[in-house]
């Protein structure tokens, strides 16, 4: 009772110390304004300030302001915007290992779909197809047709990258067929996008007739969406603008000038055609139709987007290429050549930037791996400190309440242990008498064996077992902690399989369990006789390599510890 009171005082003293340690290890990042460490804020800045977004995510991770899987999802979003697909892939894979994703089928499906897309971007085609197949199964189970359609189209893109055009088209058409007839405006928006991508792919494959057919099917989809609620303002007009600009170009390539002109008029009737971004969509048609001045005017309006912006991009090279075509068409070779030279210059810069970006991305990957190791070590340390703090707090709060109950439990336990000791002693005495009886029986049967040719199998096994056990006990061979199966095979004169069967049949145990039981039974006598010996010494004398092994074996046999047994003597 006195000892428990002392322990209570110690725990109450330790409580503030633990709190101090935990506070000392709280990251400084925790001081960042809570409003900044939110998903809403990070989503609002990740495009304009990706570095700041990543920094805030690191702080949120260090201060545990958001679930880890949610932080990694936001990281994927940032790295997608930066074009760092290897980093996005890394964090997607980490997200997919969490219970928060694995146990939520809809969330897992979304992450697998993103992983498939990022693998396709990195030309990891075989794994991309495997991930798509897994995700398609999940999408079908959840009846998510839009996601299934997206995955099928991703497989189509993968096969396109592999130059397997027939298979690419097969999956693209499967993707589209899945959403045909849908009344869901979201699914129809997906369908319109896939129609647009497929028509471009067919046009690039010089299959303009099929591309035109796909555009007409897309037109039907846009008509259907126009009568539904849900599309944001300007979306339907934009869809019409994209569609008619493509149709004008496709018809012109097919030599159907009247239909091309009609498609162009339909395009010009949209508000999208007058927008800064939208008016450039008709330029390929204008160039093919020799309307160079109008093309230049639209290119000039569109070029204003790049003023003060990053011009080291493929979109900018496309703009320069259109300028070169227009001036070449007008016979102005000098500005045309100038734009061609600028294209070469920009492409060189793009190549250098991509190489630098790739090197930077790999450097971040390496740093991230090192950082993750440090974070894991820090988290482990903080966890240990938290456990100490929590344990101390719990003990301080509960110990006084549990003190009296523990005292009563101790009394009851001692009484049960005394009863158990009596039962153990009685059991061992019975076993000793039984062993003596077996020895006498063995002697009598040994004399009778001269006239006996064959004995009953069970009796033979029993006698062989008792003979083996008698040898072990008489020679105290079982006290050898390094005793092996081969040693016992020699003693018993049995094969490996026969020995295992004999132990299971006669002792209902394996080799390790049987030897440990003999050692435990031997240790009981030592506990009684050698009351000055430590438990460790008893364990060693009984043939155990460690105190823990001795405790485990003793408890397994008698359901109490050696110390409890000795205390109850």
C-alpha positions as CSV (number, residue, x, y, z in Angstrom):
1,X,0.0,0.0,0.0
2,X,2.8,2.4,0.9
3,X,4.6,1.6,-2.3
4,X,1.6,2.5,-4.4
5,X,1.2,5.8,-2.7
6,X,4.9,6.6,-3.5
7,X,4.3,5.6,-7.1
8,X,1.3,8.0,-7.3
9,X,3.4,10.9,-6.0
10,X,6.1,10.1,-8.6
11,X,3.5,10.1,-11.5
12,X,2.0,13.4,-10.3
13,X,5.5,14.9,-10.3
14,X,6.2,13.6,-13.8
15,X,3.0,14.9,-15.3
16,X,4.1,18.5,-15.8
17,X,7.5,17.4,-16.9
18,X,6.0,15.3,-19.7
19,X,3.8,18.2,-20.8
20,X,6.9,20.4,-21.0
21,X,8.8,17.9,-23.1
22,X,5.9,17.6,-25.5
23,X,5.5,21.3,-25.8
24,X,9.2,21.7,-26.4
25,X,9.0,19.4,-29.4
26,X,6.0,21.1,-30.9
27,X,7.1,22.4,-34.4
28,X,7.4,26.1,-34.8
29,X,5.2,25.7,-37.9
30,X,2.3,25.2,-35.5
31,X,2.4,28.9,-34.9
32,X,1.3,29.6,-38.5
33,X,-2.2,31.1,-38.7
34,X,-4.8,28.4,-38.7
35,X,-6.7,30.0,-41.5
36,X,-3.7,29.5,-43.8
37,X,-3.3,25.8,-43.1
38,X,-6.6,24.8,-44.6
39,X,-7.5,23.0,-47.8
40,X,-9.7,25.9,-48.9
41,X,-6.8,28.4,-48.8
42,X,-4.3,26.0,-50.4
43,X,-6.7,25.3,-53.3
44,X,-7.0,29.1,-53.8
45,X,-3.3,29.7,-54.2
46,X,-1.8,26.5,-55.6
47,X,-1.9,27.7,-59.2
48,X,-0.5,31.2,-58.6
49,X,1.8,30.4,-55.7
50,X,2.7,26.7,-55.9
51,X,5.8,27.0,-53.7
52,X,3.8,28.7,-51.0
53,X,1.2,26.0,-51.2
54,X,3.8,23.3,-50.8
55,X,5.4,25.1,-47.8
56,X,2.0,25.4,-46.1
57,X,1.4,21.7,-46.7
58,X,4.7,20.9,-45.1
59,X,3.7,23.0,-42.1
60,X,0.3,21.3,-41.9
61,X,1.9,17.9,-42.0
62,X,4.4,18.9,-39.2
63,X,1.6,20.3,-37.0
64,X,-1.0,17.7,-37.8
65,X,-3.5,20.3,-38.9
66,X,-4.9,18.0,-41.7
67,X,-5.1,14.2,-42.2
68,X,-1.9,13.0,-43.9
69,X,-3.7,11.5,-46.9
70,X,-5.5,14.8,-47.5
71,X,-2.2,16.6,-47.4
72,X,-0.7,14.2,-50.0
73,X,-3.8,14.6,-52.3
74,X,-3.2,18.4,-52.2
75,X,0.5,17.8,-53.0
76,X,-0.6,15.8,-56.0
77,X,-2.7,18.7,-57.2
78,X,0.2,21.2,-56.9
79,X,2.7,18.9,-58.6
80,X,0.2,18.3,-61.4
81,X,0.0,22.1,-62.0
82,X,3.9,22.2,-62.1
83,X,4.1,19.3,-64.5
84,X,6.1,17.3,-62.0
85,X,4.5,14.0,-62.8
86,X,7.1,11.8,-61.0
87,X,6.4,13.6,-57.8
88,X,2.7,13.4,-58.3
89,X,3.0,9.6,-58.9
90,X,5.0,9.2,-55.7
91,X,2.4,10.9,-53.5
92,X,-0.5,9.1,-55.3
93,X,1.1,5.8,-54.5
94,X,1.6,6.9,-50.8
95,X,-2.0,8.0,-50.6
96,X,-3.2,4.6,-52.0
97,X,-1.4,2.8,-49.1
98,X,-3.5,4.6,-46.4
99,X,-6.5,3.1,-44.7
100,X,-8.4,6.4,-45.3
101,X,-8.3,5.5,-49.1
102,X,-8.2,1.7,-49.1
103,X,-11.4,1.5,-47.0
104,X,-13.3,4.1,-49.0
105,X,-14.0,2.6,-52.5
106,X,-15.0,5.9,-54.1
107,X,-11.8,7.6,-52.9
108,X,-9.7,4.7,-53.9
109,X,-11.2,4.8,-57.4
110,X,-10.5,8.5,-57.8
111,X,-6.8,8.0,-56.8
112,X,-6.3,5.0,-59.1
113,X,-7.8,7.0,-62.0
114,X,-5.3,9.8,-61.3
115,X,-2.5,7.4,-61.0
116,X,-3.4,5.8,-64.4
117,X,-3.4,9.2,-66.0
118,X,0.0,10.2,-64.6
119,X,1.5,6.9,-65.6
120,X,0.3,7.5,-69.2
121,X,1.9,11.0,-69.1
122,X,5.2,9.4,-68.2
123,X,4.9,6.7,-70.9
124,X,4.7,3.9,-68.2
125,X,2.2,2.1,-70.5
126,X,2.1,-1.4,-69.1
127,X,1.6,-0.4,-65.5
128,X,-0.9,2.2,-66.7
129,X,-3.0,-0.5,-68.3
130,X,-2.8,-2.6,-65.2
131,X,-3.9,0.2,-63.0
132,X,-6.8,1.1,-65.4
133,X,-8.0,-2.5,-65.4
134,X,-8.0,-2.6,-61.5
135,X,-9.8,0.8,-61.4
136,X,-12.4,-0.2,-64.0
137,X,-13.4,-3.2,-61.8
138,X,-14.0,-0.7,-58.9
139,X,-15.9,1.7,-61.1
140,X,-18.2,-1.1,-62.3
141,X,-18.8,-2.3,-58.7
142,X,-19.7,1.3,-57.7
143,X,-21.7,1.9,-60.9
144,X,-19.6,4.9,-61.7
145,X,-20.0,5.1,-65.5
146,X,-18.2,8.5,-65.8
147,X,-15.1,7.1,-64.1
148,X,-15.2,3.9,-66.1
149,X,-15.5,5.9,-69.3
150,X,-12.5,8.1,-68.3
151,X,-10.4,5.0,-67.5
152,X,-11.3,3.4,-70.9
153,X,-10.3,6.6,-72.7
154,X,-7.0,6.6,-70.7
155,X,-6.3,3.1,-72.0
156,X,-7.0,4.5,-75.5
157,X,-4.4,7.2,-75.0
158,X,-1.9,4.7,-73.7
159,X,-2.4,2.5,-76.8
160,X,-2.1,5.6,-78.9
161,X,1.3,6.4,-77.3
162,X,2.3,2.8,-78.1
163,X,1.4,3.4,-81.7
164,X,-1.3,0.7,-81.6
165,X,-3.9,2.8,-83.3
166,X,-6.6,0.1,-83.8
167,X,-6.6,-0.8,-80.1
168,X,-6.5,2.9,-79.2
169,X,-9.6,3.6,-81.2
170,X,-11.4,0.5,-79.9
171,X,-11.0,1.8,-76.3
172,X,-11.9,5.4,-77.2
173,X,-15.1,4.2,-78.8
174,X,-15.9,1.9,-75.8
175,X,-15.5,4.9,-73.6
176,X,-17.9,6.9,-75.6
177,X,-20.5,4.1,-76.0
178,X,-20.6,3.8,-72.2
179,X,-22.0,7.3,-71.8
180,X,-24.3,7.4,-74.8
181,X,-27.9,7.9,-73.9
182,X,-27.1,9.3,-70.4
183,X,-29.4,11.9,-68.9
184,X,-26.7,13.1,-66.4
185,X,-25.3,16.5,-67.4
186,X,-21.9,15.7,-65.8
187,X,-21.6,12.5,-67.8
188,X,-22.7,14.3,-71.0
189,X,-19.9,16.9,-70.3
190,X,-17.4,14.0,-70.2
191,X,-18.9,12.6,-73.4
192,X,-18.6,15.9,-75.2
193,X,-14.9,16.2,-74.2
194,X,-14.2,12.6,-75.3
195,X,-15.9,13.3,-78.7
196,X,-13.7,16.3,-79.1
197,X,-10.5,14.4,-78.2
198,X,-11.5,11.5,-80.5
199,X,-12.2,13.8,-83.4
200,X,-8.7,15.4,-83.1
201,X,-7.1,11.9,-82.9
202,X,-9.0,10.8,-86.1
203,X,-8.0,14.1,-87.8
204,X,-4.3,13.5,-86.9
205,X,-4.7,10.0,-88.3
206,X,-6.0,11.4,-91.6
207,X,-9.5,10.0,-91.1
208,X,-11.4,13.2,-91.5
209,X,-14.6,11.6,-92.6
210,X,-14.8,9.7,-89.3
211,X,-13.8,12.9,-87.4
212,X,-16.7,14.8,-89.0
213,X,-19.1,12.0,-88.0
214,X,-17.9,12.2,-84.4
215,X,-18.3,16.0,-84.4
216,X,-22.0,15.6,-85.5
217,X,-22.5,13.2,-82.6
218,X,-20.9,15.7,-80.3
219,X,-23.3,18.4,-81.6
220,X,-26.3,16.2,-80.5
221,X,-24.8,16.0,-77.1
222,X,-24.3,19.7,-76.8
223,X,-27.9,20.3,-77.9
224,X,-29.1,18.0,-75.1
225,X,-27.0,19.7,-72.5
226,X,-28.3,23.1,-73.6
227,X,-31.7,22.1,-72.4
228,X,-30.5,21.0,-69.0
229,X,-29.7,22.8,-65.7
230,X,-26.3,22.5,-64.3
231,X,-23.7,23.7,-67.0
232,X,-22.0,26.9,-65.8
233,X,-22.6,30.2,-67.7
234,X,-20.8,30.3,-71.0
235,X,-20.1,26.5,-71.1
236,X,-22.6,25.6,-73.8
237,X,-21.5,28.5,-76.0
238,X,-17.9,27.5,-75.5
239,X,-18.7,23.9,-76.5
240,X,-20.4,25.1,-79.7
241,X,-17.4,27.4,-80.5
242,X,-14.9,24.5,-80.2
243,X,-17.1,22.2,-82.2
244,X,-17.8,24.5,-85.2
245,X,-14.2,25.6,-85.4
246,X,-13.1,22.0,-85.7
247,X,-15.8,21.2,-88.2
248,X,-14.8,24.1,-90.4
249,X,-11.2,22.8,-90.5
250,X,-12.2,19.2,-91.1
251,X,-14.7,20.1,-93.9
252,X,-12.1,22.4,-95.5
253,X,-9.6,19.5,-95.5
254,X,-12.1,17.3,-97.2
255,X,-12.7,19.9,-99.9
256,X,-16.3,20.5,-98.7
257,X,-16.0,24.3,-98.8
258,X,-19.7,25.1,-98.5
259,X,-20.1,23.1,-95.3
260,X,-16.8,24.5,-94.0
261,X,-18.1,28.0,-94.6
262,X,-21.4,27.2,-92.9
263,X,-19.5,25.8,-89.9
264,X,-17.4,28.9,-89.8
265,X,-20.5,31.1,-89.7
266,X,-21.9,29.0,-86.9
267,X,-18.6,29.5,-85.0
268,X,-18.7,33.3,-85.6
269,X,-22.2,33.3,-84.1
270,X,-20.9,32.2,-80.7
271,X,-19.6,34.6,-78.1
272,X,-16.6,32.2,-77.7
273,X,-15.4,33.3,-81.2
274,X,-14.9,36.9,-80.0
275,X,-13.1,35.9,-76.8
276,X,-9.4,36.3,-76.6
277,X,-8.8,32.5,-76.2
278,X,-11.6,31.4,-78.5
279,X,-10.9,33.4,-81.6
280,X,-7.7,31.6,-82.4
281,X,-9.5,28.3,-82.8
282,X,-10.6,29.2,-86.3
283,X,-7.1,30.1,-87.5
284,X,-6.3,26.6,-89.1
285,X,-9.4,27.0,-91.2
286,X,-8.6,30.6,-92.2
287,X,-5.0,29.6,-93.2
288,X,-6.2,26.7,-95.3
289,X,-8.8,29.0,-96.9
290,X,-6.1,31.6,-97.7
291,X,-7.8,34.2,-95.4
292,X,-4.4,35.3,-94.1
293,X,-5.2,38.9,-93.1
294,X,-8.1,37.8,-90.9
295,X,-5.9,35.0,-89.5
296,X,-3.2,37.6,-88.6
297,X,-5.8,39.8,-86.9
298,X,-7.0,37.0,-84.7
299,X,-3.4,35.9,-84.0
300,X,-2.6,39.4,-82.9
301,X,-5.6,39.5,-80.5
302,X,-4.6,36.1,-79.1
303,X,-0.9,37.0,-78.8
304,X,-1.9,39.6,-76.2
305,X,-2.3,36.8,-73.7
306,X,1.4,36.2,-73.8
307,X,2.4,39.8,-72.9
308,X,4.2,39.6,-69.7
309,X,3.6,35.9,-69.5
310,X,5.8,32.9,-69.9
311,X,6.4,32.3,-73.7
312,X,8.6,29.2,-73.3
313,X,5.7,26.8,-74.1
314,X,4.4,24.7,-76.9
315,X,1.3,26.9,-77.1
316,X,3.5,29.8,-78.0
317,X,5.3,27.8,-80.7
318,X,1.9,26.9,-82.2
319,X,1.2,30.7,-82.3
320,X,4.5,31.4,-84.0
321,X,3.9,28.6,-86.5
322,X,0.5,30.1,-87.4
323,X,2.2,33.5,-87.9
324,X,4.8,32.0,-90.2
325,X,2.1,30.2,-92.3
326,X,0.1,33.5,-92.6
327,X,3.1,35.6,-93.7
328,X,4.3,32.8,-96.1
329,X,0.8,32.8,-97.6
330,X,1.0,36.6,-98.1
331,X,4.4,36.2,-99.7
332,X,6.2,38.0,-96.9
333,X,9.1,35.5,-96.6
334,X,11.2,37.6,-94.3
335,X,8.8,37.8,-91.3
336,X,7.8,34.2,-92.0
337,X,11.5,33.1,-91.6
338,X,11.8,35.3,-88.5
339,X,8.9,33.5,-86.9
340,X,10.5,30.1,-87.9
341,X,13.7,31.2,-86.2
342,X,11.8,32.2,-83.1
343,X,10.2,28.7,-83.1
344,X,13.7,27.1,-83.1
345,X,14.8,29.4,-80.3
346,X,11.7,28.7,-78.2
347,X,12.0,24.9,-78.7
348,X,15.6,25.1,-77.6
349,X,14.6,26.9,-74.4
350,X,11.7,24.4,-73.9
351,X,14.2,21.5,-74.2
352,X,16.6,23.1,-71.7
353,X,13.8,24.0,-69.3
354,X,12.4,20.4,-69.5
355,X,15.8,19.0,-68.7
356,X,16.3,21.4,-65.9
357,X,12.8,20.8,-64.6
358,X,13.4,17.0,-64.7
359,X,16.7,17.4,-62.8
360,X,14.9,19.6,-60.3
361,X,12.1,17.1,-59.9
362,X,14.5,14.3,-59.3
363,X,16.3,16.4,-56.8
364,X,13.1,17.1,-55.0
365,X,12.3,13.4,-55.1
366,X,15.6,12.6,-53.4
367,X,15.2,15.4,-50.8
368,X,11.6,14.3,-50.2
369,X,12.7,10.7,-49.5
370,X,15.3,12.0,-47.0
371,X,12.8,14.3,-45.5
372,X,10.3,11.5,-45.1
373,X,12.9,9.5,-43.2
374,X,13.5,12.4,-40.9
375,X,9.8,13.0,-40.5
376,X,9.3,9.3,-39.6
377,X,12.1,9.5,-37.0
378,X,10.7,12.7,-35.6
379,X,7.2,11.3,-35.5
380,X,8.4,8.2,-33.8
381,X,10.1,10.3,-31.1
382,X,7.1,12.5,-30.7
383,X,4.9,9.4,-30.4
384,X,7.1,8.0,-27.7
385,X,7.0,11.3,-25.8
386,X,3.2,11.5,-26.3
387,X,2.8,8.0,-25.0
388,X,4.9,8.8,-21.9
389,X,2.8,12.0,-21.4
390,X,-0.5,10.2,-21.9
391,X,0.6,7.3,-19.7
392,X,1.7,9.7,-17.0
393,X,-1.6,11.6,-17.2
394,X,-3.6,8.5,-17.1
395,X,-1.8,7.1,-14.2
396,X,-2.1,10.4,-12.3
397,X,-5.8,10.6,-12.9
398,X,-6.6,7.0,-12.2
399,X,-4.0,5.7,-9.8
400,X,-5.6,7.1,-6.6
401,X,-9.0,5.8,-7.7
402,X,-7.6,2.4,-8.5
403,X,-5.3,2.1,-5.5
404,X,-7.8,0.5,-3.2
405,X,-9.2,-1.8,-5.9
406,X,-5.6,-2.9,-6.7
407,X,-5.0,-3.7,-3.1
408,X,-8.1,-5.8,-3.0
409,X,-7.2,-7.5,-6.3
410,X,-3.8,-8.2,-4.9
411,X,-5.3,-10.1,-2.0
412,X,-7.6,-12.0,-4.2
413,X,-4.8,-12.8,-6.6
414,X,-2.6,-14.1,-3.8
415,X,-5.4,-16.4,-2.6
416,X,-5.9,-17.7,-6.1
417,X,-2.1,-18.2,-6.5
418,X,-1.9,-20.2,-3.2
419,X,-4.7,-22.4,-4.5
420,X,-2.9,-22.7,-7.8
421,X,0.3,-23.6,-6.0
422,X,-1.4,-26.4,-4.1
423,X,-2.9,-27.7,-7.4
424,X,0.5,-27.5,-9.1
425,X,2.2,-29.4,-6.3
426,X,-0.6,-32.1,-6.3
427,X,-0.3,-32.3,-10.1
428,X,3.5,-32.7,-10.0
429,X,3.2,-35.4,-7.2
430,X,0.7,-37.3,-9.3
431,X,3.0,-37.0,-12.3
432,X,5.9,-38.2,-10.3
433,X,3.9,-41.2,-9.1
434,X,2.8,-41.8,-12.7
435,X,6.4,-41.7,-13.9
436,X,7.5,-44.2,-11.3
437,X,4.5,-46.5,-12.3
438,X,5.6,-46.1,-15.9
439,X,9.2,-47.1,-15.0
440,X,8.0,-50.2,-13.2
441,X,5.7,-51.1,-16.1
442,X,8.6,-50.6,-18.5
443,X,10.8,-52.9,-16.4
444,X,8.1,-55.6,-16.4
445,X,7.4,-55.2,-20.1
446,X,11.1,-55.3,-20.9
447,X,11.3,-58.8,-19.3
448,X,8.2,-59.9,-21.3
449,X,9.6,-58.5,-24.6
450,X,11.7,-61.6,-25.0
451,X,8.6,-63.6,-25.8
452,X,6.6,-60.9,-27.5
453,X,7.1,-60.5,-31.3
454,X,4.7,-57.7,-31.8
455,X,3.1,-55.2,-29.4
456,X,0.2,-53.0,-29.9
457,X,1.3,-49.9,-31.7
458,X,-0.1,-47.4,-29.2
459,X,1.6,-49.2,-26.3
460,X,4.9,-49.3,-28.2
461,X,4.7,-45.5,-28.8
462,X,3.8,-44.9,-25.2
463,X,6.7,-46.9,-24.0
464,X,9.1,-45.4,-26.4
465,X,8.0,-41.9,-25.3
466,X,8.4,-42.8,-21.6
467,X,11.8,-44.3,-22.3
468,X,12.9,-41.2,-24.1
469,X,11.5,-39.0,-21.3
470,X,13.1,-41.1,-18.7
471,X,16.5,-40.7,-20.5
472,X,16.0,-37.0,-20.7
473,X,15.0,-36.6,-17.0
474,X,17.6,-39.1,-15.6
475,X,20.4,-37.5,-17.4
476,X,18.9,-34.0,-17.2
477,X,19.5,-33.7,-20.9
478,X,16.6,-31.3,-21.3
479,X,18.5,-28.7,-19.3
480,X,20.7,-28.1,-22.3
481,X,19.4,-24.8,-23.8
482,X,20.9,-25.7,-27.2
483,X,19.3,-29.1,-27.5
484,X,18.2,-29.8,-31.0
485,X,15.7,-32.0,-32.8
486,X,18.7,-34.1,-34.0
487,X,19.8,-34.7,-30.4
488,X,16.4,-35.9,-29.4
489,X,16.2,-38.1,-32.5
490,X,19.4,-39.9,-31.4
491,X,18.1,-40.3,-27.9
492,X,14.7,-41.7,-29.1
493,X,16.1,-43.6,-32.0
494,X,13.5,-42.1,-34.3
495,X,13.3,-40.2,-37.6
496,X,12.4,-36.5,-37.7
497,X,8.8,-37.2,-38.8
498,X,8.3,-40.1,-36.4
499,X,9.6,-38.0,-33.5
500,X,7.3,-35.2,-34.3
501,X,4.3,-37.6,-34.5
502,X,5.3,-39.2,-31.2
503,X,5.5,-35.8,-29.4
504,X,2.2,-34.7,-30.7
505,X,0.6,-38.1,-29.8
506,X,2.0,-38.5,-26.3
507,X,2.8,-35.0,-25.2
508,X,0.3,-33.1,-27.3
509,X,3.0,-30.6,-28.1
510,X,5.9,-29.8,-30.4
511,X,9.6,-30.3,-29.6
512,X,10.1,-26.8,-28.2
513,X,6.9,-26.8,-26.1
514,X,7.7,-30.3,-24.7
515,X,11.3,-29.4,-23.7
516,X,10.1,-26.1,-22.1
517,X,7.5,-28.0,-20.1
518,X,10.1,-30.3,-18.7
519,X,12.3,-27.3,-17.8
520,X,9.4,-25.5,-16.2
521,X,8.5,-28.5,-14.1
522,X,12.2,-28.8,-13.1
523,X,12.2,-25.1,-12.2
524,X,9.4,-25.6,-9.7
525,X,11.6,-27.7,-7.4
526,X,14.4,-25.1,-7.7
527,X,11.9,-22.3,-6.8
528,X,11.1,-24.2,-3.6
529,X,14.7,-25.3,-2.8
530,X,16.7,-22.3,-3.9
531,X,14.7,-19.5,-2.3
532,X,17.8,-17.3,-2.3
533,X,18.3,-17.6,-6.1
534,X,17.0,-15.0,-8.4
535,X,14.5,-15.7,-11.1
536,X,17.2,-15.2,-13.7
537,X,19.4,-17.8,-12.0
538,X,16.5,-20.3,-11.8
539,X,15.8,-19.7,-15.5
540,X,19.4,-20.4,-16.4
541,X,19.6,-23.5,-14.2
542,X,16.4,-24.7,-15.8
543,X,17.8,-24.5,-19.3
544,X,16.3,-21.3,-20.6
545,X,18.3,-18.8,-22.6
546,X,16.5,-15.7,-21.3
547,X,14.2,-14.6,-18.5
548,X,11.5,-13.7,-20.9
549,X,11.5,-17.1,-22.5
550,X,11.2,-18.6,-19.0
551,X,8.3,-16.4,-18.0
552,X,6.5,-17.2,-21.2
553,X,6.9,-21.0,-20.9
554,X,6.0,-21.0,-17.1
555,X,2.9,-19.0,-17.7
556,X,1.9,-21.2,-20.6
557,X,2.1,-24.3,-18.4
558,X,0.7,-23.0,-15.1
559,X,-1.0,-19.7,-16.0
560,X,0.9,-17.6,-13.6
561,X,4.4,-16.3,-13.5
562,X,7.4,-17.8,-11.6
563,X,7.5,-14.8,-9.3
564,X,3.8,-15.2,-8.5
565,X,4.4,-18.9,-7.7
566,X,7.3,-18.1,-5.4
567,X,5.4,-15.3,-3.6
568,X,2.6,-17.7,-2.9
569,X,4.8,-20.4,-1.3
